[in-house]
Amino acid sequence: MKKTIFTLAFAAFASLGMLHAQTELTVNHPQQWWFWNEPSSIEEALIRVTPHGIYTEVGLFLTFDSPDFIPEGDSFEIVLKFSLPQGALVVDSWLWVGEDVVRASITDRWTASAIYEGIVDRRQDPSILTKMDDGRYLLKIYPLVADENRKVKITYLVPAQWSAEEVITTLPLHILDASELPVQQVKLRVQTDPALWGQPRLKGISGQQPAWTELAEDIWETTLPSGNSNIKLAVDAPLHEGVFVSTLPAEGPDYYQMVVIPEVMFNLEASAGQKKLIAIEFVNGNSGQLTKAAMLSEVKAQMLSTFSPNDYFNIVVTDHLATGQFTPYFFRDHWVSAHPDSIEAAFAAISGFSSTSNLPGMLSEGISFIQNNGGQGELLLFANSSQIGHFSTANPLIEAIQALMDDQVIPIHVLDFQLNSFTGYWLGNNYFRGNQYFYSNLTRVCGGSYFSQMLQCCAPFQNFVQQMVELETPSQGIIDIHTSLENGFSFQRFDFGITSGTADFNKPILQVGRLQGTGAFQIEANMEQNGVFQSNEMLFTEDLLIQADTMLREMWAGNQLAVLDYQANSNANVLAAVEFSIAERVLGKYTAFLCLEPSLGGEICDACDDDEEVVPVEPEPTLAEGPVWTAFPNPFSDQVRVDITLSEGLQPKDCSLSLFDATGRKIRQFQTTDLSGAGQDWQLIWDARDESGVSVPPGVYFLVLSTPNGQYHLKLVCVR
């Protein structure tokens, strides 16, 4: 039987930092063109994070401030242009209308745009969220009036960065940089199973880590320091012998996700810590508005975020005027453990170098340093000068560097961030700007990578710094991995990383797909490295499988939608992509999330907490305040009994009982006939089925009791 395998070469899993477009926040007046693209601010932000495996769920709550220039009685439109890491999947949007939370509907973008524009003309309350190209998104909200703010929530799944020790998530702090005024307070709330993912922690923080507050057994909160958009969240990697497998039962074929760290799976000798010599020069006026201080701050932040104490580094700069040293200056004469305190000390020590260029001296001295300190290491050059661009100057220097290296080639990687004041050269039919000829040929002969900010449409500097710092020496070999069931098979797989062919054993292999059949989850893996062959077969029985929630289906659906969007070269294919996007509630290229005020048909989400809580917290009412209710068993598998004691004077006919899944979608409305009992004591038996009678997948659900005294929530956990 032919099995189709989709391989998506998402750069997200190689470099999550490539956010191609700058974020922009403005307000516009729909009828007055002279009030257009005025800068605006974000008053508050909350980032809610839940790890799910290959992806991490991120809920971004934003409260937009009203600028002082908006006159009384007038209305403006908020426009937020932002980007997410490539491979991100947007799965929800909320809009606050007064005290109510309206959950977006998803429809084709043409209908949504027509509805939105028509409503803006009538000055009522909508918001629309659409996806553009290259991971860029557009959010519009109307109206914004004087002295009032607007609040939204965007939920998305972002690819996580896996290693043998940690799972790291990039936080959307770059979006907050669009605020004209600094955001006063940014809270980070992490919900996770501590037995699985451990205690959350932050990476990329200079100085002392902020304190965490444990709000509940599985919820932590902290306040993020301002002025640092490079902070990332880290949790433990829940691997079993180098493998993580999670499954979600479904009415049809099941869903699964898998992470494999080949180095651990095959018990290979752990790679030694990286050794990187950071060579830095900076010439004033060659990089637009970028200052030397900002450049150094960005490199330091990425090193703090990426390096571990197992890695080693040193820094060399052009000179050190404070000490009267006018030759290349090294922080130390030996490799230094990449402890955060050492990185901080290094940048404090080297900050006094002059804004001149001394590339030949830094490169030759840098190569000699690596040779004299064990001979292992890589050189990362950050430069923005152009004195060595012409081939008549570049070629002799490249030859001298090769001679200095002799038979042991030292990888040299270059980030060229010169944007202006460069000289251009024609060589044959090719035009080279600045030092482009020198850098491209130097990295080629030295087995390095060359990044040019100018050649890639002036993308943000931090993107290139992240790519440079995250470069690793590969531990390569040939690998072949196949997944199946003991009595079945896997299909419709999406691979992130190489599952068959030459691969880097340091890098994770990630896969999400469907399963048909029964029995244990089976992994067959074969590898070859340096002439040594190994085979490994692993069986994941039920006790080793991690039960996933419905977000696993969203992961698979988002990747399937990416294929449909890519193939949408005809009206029929576009329609197929639209229908799939709407059915799975994942934003696509041809759909939009649209929030309308309730009077226009917007759906008020009873299970969507308006106190910046993605997951409603169970109340602890007294008889005078609300119901007393319990669920048994909880967690449950096929059936759960809910015992309810209503407040004095209340009867079932005065109340409504609804069931919602973890995304806030109503899946069942119970009737009074579903209850048994008398007086104030009643009982509900839920058979783990939705309104249509279909068994629900494992996950978290919320029973919402609406009474004249208020709404009350009970958390139910279904397991299989």
N, C-alpha and C positions, 0 to 999 in steps of 0.2 A: 504494500500500500504506500502510495506516495505521501510523504509528510512535508508540509510547507514550513520553512523556518524563516522568520523575518529577522534580519540582523540590522539594527539601527545603530549607525556609527555616531551616536550622540557625543559631541565634544564635551557635553556636560560632565561625563564621568572621567574625562581627562583633565578638564579645566573648568570648574564650576564658576569661575569668576568672570567669564567672558560676557559681560552685560554690554551689548553693543551700542546702546543709545543712552544718552544722558537723560536723567529724570528731570521732569519739568512740571511745576505746579503753578497754574495761573488761574485768574478769574476773568470772565468775559461778560460783557453786556449783550444779550441777544439782539437788541435793536440799535445799539449805539456803537459804531465801529471805533470811535475814538477811545472807548473803554474796552480795550482788547489786549489780551496777553499781559494783564497786570499781575505782578508777583503776589503770591499769597503764602499763608503760613499754616503749619500743622500745630495745633495746640497741645494735643496729647497723643500718645501712641502706646499700644499694648501689642506685644508679639506673643502668641500662644503656640507652643511647639509640642508635637507628639511624634516620637519616632515610630515608624511602622516597618522598618526593614530597609529595602532598597531605596525607598522614598521616606521623607519626613513630612508630616503634615504641618503646615504653617498657617495660622490664622492671624491676619494683620488687621488690628482695629485702629482706625484713624479718625481723629476729631479735627475738622478743619475750622480755623478761626475766620471770623468775618473782618475784612480789612476796614480801617477807619474811613476810607473814602466812599464807602457805599452809603448813599443818602437814605433817609427814612422813606419807607414806602416803595423803594425800588428793589429789584431782584437781579442777581447776577448768577452766572453759571460757573461751577468749579470744573476745571479741566486738569486731570493728572495724567501725564504721560510717564510711563515707567517701564522698566525691563526686569525680567526674571532670568535666572540661569537657564541655559538651553536645556530642554527636556522637562521643564517644569509643567505641571498640569493644573490649570485653574478649575476648581470644582464647585465653588459657591461664591455668592455675594449677598450681603445684607445691607439694608438702608434703614436708618432710624427715622421714623416719621412721628414727631412728638415723642410720646412714651412707648410707642409700638415699634416692634422690629418686623420689617417686611423682608421676607426671603425672596430672592429673585426667581423669576421664571426664566427658562431658557428657550429661545426660539431662533429662527433664522435671522441673521443680522439685518436683512433688508426690512423685514417686518418690524423688528425691534427699533431700528433707526427711524422709520416712519412714525411709529407710535411716540417715540421720545421727542422728536422734533415737533410733532403736533401738540404734545403736551406742553413743551417749553413755550410755544406760542400762546397757549392758554394759561401759562404761569401756574402750573400745578407741580406736584412732587414726583419726579422720576429720577432714576439713575440708570446708566447703561454702561456695561463693561464689555469691550470687544478686544479681540486679539489681532495684532498686526503681524508683520513678518519679523523673523530673527528674534523671537522671544520678547517682542515689544507689545505693550498693552495700552489701552486708552480707556480711562474712566471719566465719565461726565456725571455731574450731580446738579440738580436744579430744584428749588431756588436757594440761593444764599442771600439772606437779607441782613440789614443792619443789626448789629449787637446780638446776633444769634450764630450758633455754629451748626455744622452738619457732621454726622457720624456715619461711618460705613465700616464694613468688614469684608475683607477679601480672603478666601481660603484657597490654598493651593498645595500641591505636593511637589517637593523639590528633591532631585536626586541627592542622596547622601554620599559622603566620601568614606569608604570603608577601608580599614587596615586590620591587621591582626589584633590590635589593641583597642582601637577606638572607632566610633562612627561620628563623623563631624558634619554639621549642618551649617551652611552659609545663611546668616540672618539678613533680612531685607533692610538693613540700615541705610543702604545707599538711597532708598526711596525717601527717607527722612531728610537727606541732604538737599532735597528740592525745596524745603521750607525756607521762606525768606528770613524768618526769625528762627533761632535755634529752638528745637522742640524742648519744652520745659521738663518733661518727664517721659522716659521710655522704660516701661516695665516689660520684663521677660517672664513668662509663666510657662513652666514645663510640666507636662503631664506624662508620666511614664511609670512602668512597673519597675520598682527598684531592684527586685530580685532578678530581673532580666537585663536591664540597661544600666543599673547602678546609679550613683549620684551624679546629677548633671554638673557640668563645669564649663568654664569659658576659656577660650584660647584667643590670643591676640591682645591680651590685657597688659598694659604697662603698670608695673607696681603691684599693689595688693589687690587680690581678687575681691569683688563685692560680696557682701554677706547674702546668704540665701535664707529665705523664710519658708518653712514647711507648712503650707496651708492645709494639707491633708496628707494621708498616707502616701498618695501617689502624685501630689502636686507641689512644686516648688516655685518660688517667685523671688526675683531680684530686680533691682533697678540698675540699668546699664549706664556706665559713665558716658558723658557727652563727648562729642568731637572725635569719635573713633568708629569709622564705618567698616572696620576690618574684623570686628569681633565675631567669633564663631562659637557654636555650641558643640560640646563633645559629651558623649556617653560611652559606656563600655560596649565592646563588640561581643554579642552573645553567641560565640562560635562553639561548635562541638567538633573537635578535631579539625579545625579550620573550615567548618561548613556551617551555614545557617540555612534552615529550611522552614518555611511557614506556609500553611495551606488554609484554604477557605472552602468548605463544602458548599455545593450549589445544587439546584434542582436538576440542572444538566451537568456537563463536565465541571469538575472542580477547578479552582484557581490555586496557583502556587507561586512562590518566589524563592530564589536560591542565591546564596552568596558563597563563593569558594575562594579561599586564599591558597593558591597552589603551594606556596612555600611551606605552609603549615600542614596542609593536607598530605603532602608527600614526605613530611619530616625532613625537609632539606635544611642544611645549615643556615641559620638565620643570617640575613645580610648584615654586614657591619654597618655601623652608623655612617651617615653621609659625611664627607669632608668637603667643605666648600669655602673657597677663598673669594670674598666679595671685593671686587675692584671698582672704585667709584671715582668718577670725575664729573665736574659740573662747570659749564661755561655760561656765565650770565647772558641772558637775552637770546639764547638758542632754543628755548623750549616754551615759547609763548608766555603764559602767565605763571608757569610753574617756577617756584622759588627753590633755592638749595635746601632750605629748612623743610619745605613740604616734601621734596624728593626724599631726603633722609628719613623723614617721619614715615613715609609710605614703605620704604625698604625695611625699616626697623619693624613696623607693624606686621608685615608679611613674614618676616623671620620669626617674630614672637608667635605668630599664628601657626607656622608650619614646622619649625624645628623642634626637636625634643632634646633633652639632656644627653641622649645617646648619640646625637649628631655632634659634629665638630665644625668650627668655623674660624676664620680670621678676616680682618678687613685691611685693605691697603688703599690709600688715597694718594693724590698727586704730590702732596707735600704737607708740611705742618708748620705754619707761620708762627704759631705761638711758641714753639720750641726752636725756631730758627732753622728748621730742617727743610731744605729746598729740593730734596730728593724724595722718591716714594716713601711714604710713612706707613708702617705696619702697627696695628694695635698691639700685637704681641709677636715675639719671634718664634712662636710654636702654635700648634693647633689648640683651640680653646673649646671646652665643653659648651654646647649651646644652651646653657641654663639661662632663663630670662634675665637674671641679674647680670650675667656676663654680657649678654646682648645690649642691655641698657648701658653698662659701663663702656662698652666698645663705641657706641654712637656718641656718648658724652666725650670720649677721648679724641675722636677723629673729626669732630664737627668744625675745627678751626682751619681746615684746608682752604687754599685759595681757589678762585674761580678761573683756573687756567687748565690747559691740556698738557698731559705728559704721558700719552699712551705708550710709546716705545719703552719708557722707563718702567711704568707700572706692569706691563706685560712681561718684560724680561725678568724683573725682580719677582713678580708673582710666580712665574714658572720655576725660578730658582728656589723660592720658598717651598713649593710643593716637592721639588726634587730633594731638598735637604731635610724634609720632615716626613720621611717614609716613602715618598714617591707616589702616594695614592691621594687623589683629590681632583676636584674640578675647579675651574676658574670662571666666575660669573662677572662679566664686565658690564657696568652701567655707565653709558657715555653719551655725550651730546655734542662732540666736536667734529670738525670736518677737515683737519689738516692733512689727513693721509688718504684722501679720496682718489687721487689720480694714480693710475696703474704704475707710473714710473716711480712713485714713492711707496705704494702699497706692496708691489711684488718683492722688492728687496727686503722689506720688513717681514713679510710672510716667510721668505726663504731663511732669514736669520732666526725666526722663531722655530721653524722646523729643525734647523741645525742645533739650536739650543736644546730641543727636546730629544734629539738623536733618535733612538729606536723606541722610546717610550712616549707614546702620544698622550698628552694631557688634554682632556676635553675642555674647550673654551666656548662658552655661551655668551652671546652679546645681546643686550637690549639697547638699541639706538633710539633715544628719545629726542633727537634734534628735530624741531619742527620748522625752524626759520633760520635765516642768515647762513644758508648753505651754498656751496658752489656745485654746479652740475658738470658732468663730463659725458661725452659720447665715446663709446668704445664699440666699434662696428655699428650694428644696428640697435645697440642697447644704450639707454640713458641712465646714468647713475647719479644719485643725489648724495652730497656730503661724503661720508665714509662708507657708503653702501657697497662699493666694489671691494673695499678692503675687508669689511665685516663678513660679507657673504662668502668670500673665498677663504678667509681665515677659519671660519666655523666649518666650512666644508672639509678642509684638510685636517682639522683637529677633531672631527666627529662631534661637533657641537650644534647648537640651535641658534638661529638668528631671528630676532624679533625687531621689527621696525614700526614705531608708532606712526610715523608719517605714511608708510606704505599701506597701512591698514586703516585708512580713513580717519586718522587722529582719534581712535578709540581711547577711552580713559586710561591714564597712565597706570592706575592701580591694576588694571587687567593684565598688563604686560609684566608688571612686577610680580604678580602672583604666579604667572606662568613660569617666570625665571626661577623663583625661589622653590617652586614645587618640582622642578626637574630632578629626576632621580636616575642614578646609574642602574640600568636594567640588569636583572638576573634572568637572561633569556634561555629559552629552550622550546621544544615542540610539545604541544599539549593537545589532547583530544578528550572532551567530556561529553557524555551522553546521559540524559535523564529519562526515567520511565517509572512505571509502577511494576511491582512483581507480576501482576496479572493485568497489564494494560500498557498504556503509552502516554507520552506527553506530546503536545502539538501546539500550534500557534504560539511558538516561543519567540520572545524578544530578548536578544543577547546584548549585554553591555560588557565589552571586553571580548577577547578572542577565546572561543570555546574549541576551535580546531585550527591548528597552525602554530606559527611562531609567536610566542607570548612572553610577557614579562612576568616571572613567577612572583615578583613582589606585588603586582597589581591584582586587585580583586576581579573575579569573573562573576557577573551578576546576570540573572535570568528570571523572567517572569513569563508564565504561560498557563496552559490548561492541562488537565489530567482526565483521562478516561480509563476506568477500570477499577480494580481493587488491589489491596495488598500494600506492603510497605513502599515508601518512596525510595527509588533506587538510583544511585549515581555510579556510573562506570567511567573511570578516569585512567588515562595512559599518558606518560610523559617520557621525554628524552632530553637529557642535558649532558653535554660533554661526553657523549658516547655511552652514558648510563641510562638504562631503561627501567621504568617502574610502572606497575599497574596497581590500581586501588579500586575496590568495589565497596560501597557503603550502603547499608540499608537503614533507612530512618523509619522505625516503627512509631506507633502513635505516641508513645511516651517521649520520643525525641522530637516530634514535630511541634512547632509553636503555632498555636491557634491564632489565626489572623482575624481581623474584623473586616467590614465591608470596604475599607480603603484599599484592600488588595485587589478587589474587583476594579476599583477606579484606576489603579496603577495599570492593570492590563488593558482596560478600556481606553485609557489615554494614549497608550502606545499604538493600539489598533486604530484609533482615530487619526494619529499622525500619519499612518500608512494611507488611510482613506483620503485625508486632505492632500497628501502628496500625489495620489493617483487621480485627483479630481480634475481631469482634463476634458470633461464633457458634462452636459447638464445632468445626465443620469448619474454620473459619479459624484457630482456636487450634491445632488439630492440624497444619495446614499450616505455621504458624509454628514449631512445635516440631520438626517433621521437618526443615525447612530449617536451623534453628539447629544441630541435631545433625549434619546432613550436612556443613555448612560449618564447624563447630566455632567458632562465634561466639556469645557469650552473649546471650540474648534475655530478654524479659520473662517468658517461660514456661519457661525452662530454668535449669539450675544446673550449675556445675562441682563435682564431688565427688571428693575424694581419699580412698582407703581404704588401710589398711595391707595389705601383700602377702598376709597370711594370709586376708584377707577379699576378695581379688580385685583389689587395687590393682596397677596396672601400674608396675613399676620401669622407669624411663627410663634406658637405658644411655647414650644420647647427651646426657642432661641432666647437665651438669657440676656436681658438688657443691662446687666451689671458687668459687662465685659467678661462673661463666663461662657466659654464654648459649651462646657458640660454643666448642666444645672446641678446645683448642690442640693442634696436631700434636706428638707426642712426638719426641724425638731419641734413640731407644734404641740401645744397643750390642747385639751378638749375645748377650751374657750377660744382658741385661735384657729384650729383647723382639725383635720381628721388625724386619727392615729391609725397607721396601717403598716403591715408587715407582709413580706413575701417569703414563701417557703416552697421548695428549696430555692435558694438564690446564692450562687449560680444554679441554673437548671438546664435540663436537656430538652425534654419533650413537652413538659407541662409545668406550670407554676400556679400556686394558689395564693391569692392576695386577700388578706383579711382587713376589712376597713371598718373603723368605728367613726361614724360621722358626728360632727358637733351637735349639741343639743338643738333640736328644732329643725334640723336638716333631714331631708328625705332624698332618695335617689332621683326622684323626678325633678328636684331642684338643682341637680348637678349634671355634668357631662364628663365622660371618661374617655380619653383619647390616648393612643399609643404612637410614639415617635421613635425613629431610629436615631443613631448618633449624629447624623447630618442635619437633623431637624425636620425630616420629611415625615408627614403623617402617614402611617401605614395601616391604621385600623381605628374605627370609631365604635366603641362599645355602646350597647343599648341597655336600658333598665332591665330588659328581659334576660340579659346575660348575667345579672346578679341574682344571688339567692340570699335569703335572710329576712330579718324583721327588725322593727324599731330602729336603733342606731347602728346595729351590727349587721354587716353584709359581707358577702364573699364573692370573689370573681375567680374563675378558672380560665387561664389563658393557655391555649394549646400550641403556642409558638407558631401561629399562622397569621398571615396578613389578611386584609379585607377580602382578597380574592380567594382565600383558602390555601395559598401557597406557603409552605414551610419557610420561615425566615432563616437567614444564615446566622452563624454564631456572631455575637457582638453585643454591644451595649444598647439598651433600649430604655425609654422613659415613659412611664405611665403618668399622664397629666390629668389631675382631677380639678375641674373648674367648678367653683361654688360661688354663691353670692358674697362670701367673705374673702375670696381670692383664689389663686391657683396654687396647687401643690404638686410636687414631682416625686416620683419613686423610681429609683434606678434598678433595672433588671438586667441580669447578665446571662445570656444564652450561650451554652457551650455544647459541643457535640462529641 
